[in-house]
Amino acid sequence: MADAVASADEPMSHREVLRALTGLLAGFFAAMLSINIVVTALPVIVRELDGTQLEYSWVLTGTLLANAATTPIWGKLADLFDKKLLFQIALGVFTLGSFVAGAGGTMGMLIVGRVIQGVGVGGLAALTMAILGTIIAPRERGRYAGYMGATMATATAAGPLIGGLLVETAGWRWTFWSGIPVALVAMLIIAKTLQLAPQQRRRVRIDWFGATALATATTAGMLWLSFAGNPQFFDVVSVPSAALVAVVVLGILGLIMVERRVAEPVMDPRIFRSRTTLLAIIASMTMAVLMMSIPAYLGLYFQNGRGLGPTASGLLTLPLIFGNLIGTTVTGQLITRYGRWKIYLVLGSALGIAAAYWLAFVDDTTPFWLIGVKISLIGLGVGMVIQNLMLAVQNTVTVHHIGAASAAIAFFRTVGGALGNSVMGAVMAVHLAGAVTASQLMDGYADGASPMFLAAALIATPALVAVLLIREVPLRRTV
């Protein structure tokens, strides 16, 4: 069979779409694996490299920050240049970052590698959704969202387990290097199976100033969230704090002024005129803390607060992953069959947020089976919401702007995850202040889990209001 070629006039068959999806999902799997494989390994890595609680947070936040800062840029480039080539470049960047992170001998080098990884992950996330939006009509996209959900769930489930096993056998460096073969295989598959319709030739101007302003404002905002109020750095009301806030404000103002005038804005203001897109951004950004931050800090609670090993910690996160898998695949099939999508956003948000508040009652005596029930409900709610928010937005834009629109949702979702990591890390750091002995630290991690998960639930709450206000628009049957 000839390679699959996307065409707006001749829809691709189910078999052709699956062929095109193979390489995309392999690359997406490598990206998701890199985020989740470190969850159970990180407490061990930080101990071996004499890292701090703040550096623990930044191994996670640095990746999300780089992801967030570059996702809109990748998305805009996807509307201007060859999506297939860009996807392969993103895989190359991700591979480089994986190697650097695994080779690092200090926490600083590890964080640098994770930042490079984040740049590649930003491209893979934005480009995967942009390519899917190019080759699949919104009404049919629900069934394929199930494949995306299955890939994400498998990577998320396998990540903590593989990370724990590698730490206890081959060593923690292989938690980063293990993704390299997957990325290389994905490159080969993409080269062979994916052939998109030729990009329309036109003169383009890259919005470098807008991209710089966006990256600067995002970086300064994440730095402020991580450092302000931390006893090791500076108070919320202080000169460094004011300087970072000023950079954020100036960056946003500069971005707004430029994007309204340039021909090819990296963050197109027209995207935000849609009520559906604006509300979906709010929901994606706030629900992201349940998808990204809670899994990361569950490993910290299980290992440092309850004294479990990396492998056991990974096993205990499985209910969260299975819940996510069920929520994504079932709702995807139902949306394709019946065409309705808002009901799943509302039910999923309500369920996930309520379960997050329930999780906030955890302490050092909570039975593990009960924690499993709580996090499985969080996963189920997240699975019903995250992918379907992207579907709702892609249904409102033309194929020529689908890269920028998809990247906008991915950007704010990643910002939300980084926000959750920073806030939860700061809550735990404050709770551990003064703890010196191993016993005090263990008690601090166990007791600090409750306020940490409560912070996550509070951040996620606005998502329910946002999805209630979304107006349901019938899904298109054409690309």
N, C-alpha and C positions, 0 to 999 in steps of 0.2 A: 504494500500500500504506500502511496506517496505520502510525504510528510503533510501534516495537518496545516492548512492555511486558513487564517481567519478572514472572513469576508462579511461585510454588513449585508450584502445582497443575498448570499447563499449561506444560510446557517449551517454550522458544523454539525455532523451527526454525533450521536452519543459516543461512538467508538473513537471518532477523531478527537473529540474533547478529552477523552480519557488519555489518549496518546499525548496530547499537548500537556495534560496535567501531570504526567509522570515526572518529568524533570522539575517542574515548578514545585511540586510537593516534596521532592527529594531535597531541594534547596531550602524550602520552608522548614522541613523537618530538621535539617542541620542547624538552622537559626534557632528554632524553638528548643532543640536539645541543648544548645550552648547556654541558653538562659537558665534552664532548669537543672542541668547536670551539676551545676556548682552549688545548688541549694544545700545538699547534705554534706558536700565536701568542704564548704567554706569554713565552718567552725574549726576543722582540722587544719586547713591551710593557714588561717589567721594565727592559730597557736604556733605552728611551725615557723612562721615568718615574723613572730612577735608583733603582730598587728594589734590595733586598737578597735574598740567598738565602732568608732567613726569610720575607720578604714574598712571595716566589715560592710558598713552601709554603702561606702563608695565603690566597692567592687560591684555591687548591684546597681547603685544609682548612676555610676559612670557610664555603664552600658546603656541604660535607659536614656541618659542625658544625650549621649552621642546619637542614639537612635532618634530621639525626638528632634534634635537640632538639624538633622540631615534628611529626615523623611520627607518634608515638603519639597526639598530641593530635588530629591530623587523623583518624586511624583511629578513635578513640573517638567523635569527632563524627559520623563516618560511620554508627555504630551508633545514633545518637540523632536525627540530622536528615537532611534531603533530600540524598542523595549527589550528585545532579545539580547542585544549586545550589552545594554545597561544591566540586565539581570546577571550576565556572566561576569561583568566587572564587579558587581556587588558581591558575588561569590568569591572572587579573587581577594577583595578587601577583607571579607570575613575570614578567609583562610589565613591571611597574613596576621590578623589580630589573634586568631587561635594559637598560632605558633608562638607569637610574642608572649601571650599570657602564660602559656605552659613553660616557656624558657626562662621567665623572670625569676630572679633570686630575692627580690624584695617586694614589699607590698606596693611600692610606687610603680615598679615595672609591671606588676600584675594588673594594676589599675589602668596603666597605659594600654596594655594589650586588650583589656576589656573595652576600653573606649574605641579602639580600632575595630574590634568586633562589632560594637554598637553601630558604627557607621555602615558596616556591611549588612547588619541585621535590618537597619532602617531601609536600605535599598531593597532587600529581599521582601520585606513586608509590604512596602508600597508598590513594588513592581508586580508581585504576585497578584494583588487585588486589582491592579490596573489591567493586567493581561486578561484576567478572568472577566473583568467588565467589558473587555473588547471582544471577546469571543463567545460570551454566553448572555442571552437575554435575561433580564431581571426575573421574569416569571419562572424560568427554568433554573435560575441560579441557586434556588433553595436546595435542590437535590445535591448539587455539587458543593454547597456549603457544608454538607454532611461529610464529604471527603476531607475538606479543610479541617473540620472539627475533629474528625478521626485522627488526622495527622497530628494536630496540635495536642490532642489527648494522649496519643501514643508517645509523642516526644516528651510530654510533661510527665507521663507515668514512668517512662523508661529512664528519664533523666536522673531523678533522685536515686533510683535503684542502681543504675550504672555508675553514678558518681560515688555512691557508697561502696560498691564492690571494687571500683578502681582504686579508691583511697586505701582500702584494706588489702589490696593485692599489688597492682602495678605501680601505685603511687599517684598522688594528686595531680601531677602534671598531665597525666593522660586524661583527666577530666576535660581538659581543653584540646588536647591533640586528637582525641577520638572523633571529633567532628570533621577533621580535615579530610579523611577518605570519603565521607559522605558528600562533602561539598565538591570534591573532585569528580566523583561519579555523577553528581547532578550536572556539572559542566558538560560532561560527555553526552548525557542524555538530552540535555537542552539543545546541544549542537546538532543532534541527529533527528530529534522528533518534533521540535517546535519551529515552525516557520510562519511568521505573521505576515499579513498583507503589507506591502511596501509603505513606509511612512510618506505622507504627502510632502513633497519637497516645497519648502518655503524658507524665506530668509528669517532667521531667528536671532533674537538678542537675549542673552542670559542676564537675568536680573541679579547681578553680583551684589549690588548695594543692599537690595532687599534680603537676599540670602544671609549676608553678613549681619544685618540688623536683627534678623530673626534668631540666628544662632547666638548672637551676643546677649540678647534679652533672655533667651531660654537658659543659657549658661549662668548668667548672673542671678536669675531667679532660683535656680537649683542650688547655687552656692549659698544664697541667703537662707533658703529653707534648711540647709544642712548645718550651717555654722551659727546663725543668729540664735542667741539664747543658750548655746552650748558653753558650759563653764570653761572648756579648753580654748575657746576662741573669743567671742565678743557678745555683749548684751544685745538684746533686741533694739534698745534705744542706745545707739552709739554711733560714732563716726563711720566705722567700716560698714555697719548695717545700713546707714543712710546712703553711703556711696553705692552699695549694691542695688538698693531700691531705685536710686536715681538712674543707674545704668539701665535697669529694667524699663523704667518709664520712658527714658529717652529712646531706647531701642524700639519700643512699641510705637511711640509717636513718629519716629523716623520711618518705621515700616509702613505705617498708615499713609503718611504723606507720599512716599515713593510708590507704593502699590497702586495708588489711585491714578498714577500718571504714566507708568511704564507700559509698554506694549505687551510684555509677557511676564506679569507679576508672579513671583514664586508662591505667594499666598494670595490668590485672586479674591478681592473683596466681594465680587459678585456671588461667590459661593455662599457667603453668609447672609445673603438676602433671602435665601430660602428658609422658611420656618422649620421645615423638616430637618435640614442640615444643621441649623443652629441648635435645635433641641437635641439632635443626635450627638452633636459634639459634647454638649453638657453631660448627657447620659454616658457616653463612651469614656469621657475623662474621669467621671466619678466612679463608675463601675469598675474601672481598670484597677483600682486598689484591691478589689476582691480577686481579680484574675491574676495580678502580678505580685502584689506585695504580701498578701496573706500566705501564699505558698512559700515564699522566700523566708518569712519569719516563723513559719511552723517548724522548719528545720532547726532554727535557733532555740525554740521552746523545747522541742523534743530532746535535743542533744544537751544543751547547756542547762536547761531547767529541769529535765526529767532524767538525765544521765544515760540516755540511749546511745547506741552506736549509729554511724551513718547509714548502714543498710537497714536497720530496724526503723530509723527515722523515715527513710524513703518508702518503706512498706506502709507506714501509717498515713502517708499522704495519698495513697491510692484511692480512697473513697472520694476525695475531691476531684480527681481526674475522671473517674468513672461517671460521676454525676455530670461533669462537663460534657463528656462524650455523649451521654444519653440526651441531655438537653439540646445539644447542637444537631445531632443526627435526626432525632424525632421531629423537632420543629422544622428542620429543613425540608423533610419529606411532606409534612403537613402544609407548609407554605406553598410548595410546588403544586400540590394536589388541589388546594382550595383557594389559594391566592390571598389569604388573610394573613397579616403579620403583626399588627399592633397588639393584639391580645397576648401574644407570647412575650412581647417586650414588657407589658404591664405585669403579667404573672411572674415572669422571671425576675424582674427587678424587685418586686415585693418579697418573693421567696428568698432571694439571695441576701437582701439587706436584713430581713428578719433573722435569718440564720446567722448572719455576722454579729448581730446584737446578742444572740444566744451564745455564740462562741466567746463573747467578752466575759462570760461568767467562769471561764476556765481558771484552774489553779493547779497546785502541785498534787492534788488528790483526785482530780477529775479522771474517771475511767477512760481508757483509750477507746473503747467501743463507742462511748457517748461522743467523744470528740469526732470519731469517724462519721457518726450520724450527722453532726452539725456541719462538718465540712463537705459532706456529700450533697447536702441541701444548698450550700453556697455554690458548689460546682454546677449543680443542676440549674440554678438561677442564672449564673453567668453564661452557661452554654445556651440558654434560651435568648440571651440578649445581645452579646457582643457581635457575633457574625451577622445577625439580622439588622442591627443598626447600620452596618456597612451596606447591606442590601437596600435598605430604605433610602439611603443617600444616593447610591448609584442609580436608583430608579428615577431620580429627579434631575439628572444632568445628562448632557449629550455625550457621545463617545469621545468627542474631541476634548472634553474637560474631565473625563473620568479619572485620569491619573492624578490631577490636582485635588479633586474632591476626595478620592480614596486616601490620598496622602494626608489631607487635612484631618480626616477622622483618625487615621493611624497616628498622626502627630499628637493630637490632643489626648488620645488614649495612652500613648507612651508618657506624655507629660503627667497624666494622672497617676500612672504607675510609679514614676519617679517621685511625684509628690507624696504618694503613699509610703514609699520606701524611706524618704527623708523624714517624714513626720513620725512614722513608727520607729525608725532608728533613733530619732531624737528623744522620743518618749522613753525608750529603753535605756538610752545613755543617761538621762536624768535619773531614772529609777536605780541605776547601778552606781551612781555617784556615792562614794564613801565605802563601797564594798571592797574589802582587801583580801580576805581569806577565800579559799576555794569554796568553803561552805556558804559564806556570805554571797559569793557570786552566784552559786547555784540557786540559792533562795531568791536572789534578786531577779534572775532570769525567769523563774517560775512565777513569782508575784507580779513581775512587770508585764507578763503576757496579757493579763486582763485589761489594763488601761491601753496597751498597745493595740489589741484587737478592737477595743471600743473606739479608738481613734479611726481605725479603718472603717467601721460601720458608720460613723458620723460623716466621714468624707463621702461615702457612697450614697447616702440618703437622698441628695438632690436628684439622683437618677430617676427615682420613682416619679417625682413631680414632672420631670422633663418628658418622660415617655407618656404620661397621662395627657400631656398637652399636644403631643404629636398628632397631626391630622393624617389619617390613613389614606394613601393614594393607591389606586389599583396598579398592580405590577405590569409593566410593559411586556409584550411578547416578542419584541424586536430588540436587537442590540442598539 
